[in-house]
């Protein structure tokens, strides 16, 4: 059986106001769904600007446990309302550890689980090893 899936990838600029960034992303998700997208991928770490270009301790305050992350919590009802799948990239705090993570939201709004990025680049413009430890989840696949 052949099945066609329409995917939208969102890419835009973001500022330091997390709520404004989440609201902007919700608007773009609504636009993509209205055009027929079934899987909608927001930008990586869209809750703020890509902060990993420098090493600044204050960014650690923008990390949350994945089940409580404002982006996850606010996009769950959007996924359910629109019937779309949304992989949500977040700055995750798990105990004393920090990860560059992705939470898979199903079309019913359920959070299916978390994937923690394994490859953490380090070099000019990519200071990710300062912020994130390598993931411990292995690669994930979810039925949506």
C-alpha positions, 0 to 999 in steps of 0.5 A: 500500500502506498501512502503519501505524507506531506511534511513541512519544515519551518525555518525562521528567526527567533529572539530571546522571548521564549513565549513569543517564539512559541507563539510564532511557531504555533502560527507557522504550524497552523499555516503549514497544516492549512496547506496540508502538512501532516508532519510539521518540523519546527526549527531546532531549539526554536524557543530562542535564538541559536545560543550555542555560538558562544559559551554563556552560563545564563542560557542554562536557565532556559532548559526544562524537563521534557515533559514540562518544557513550555514548548512541549506543553503548549504544542501538545493541544495544537498537534491534537487540534490540527491532527498533525505530528510535531517533532519538538526540539528543546533544550532539556534539563534532566537532573544535573544533565542538559541535552539537545532533545526532541520530543515526538508529539503524535497527532492526538497530542500525546508525547510519545517520548524523547530522543537526545541528540547523540552527535554534539559538535564543537568548533567555531560557531558550534559550542554545543559541548559546553551546553549538552552532553551526548544523548543516552536514548539511542536512536528512536523510531515512533509509529504515529 
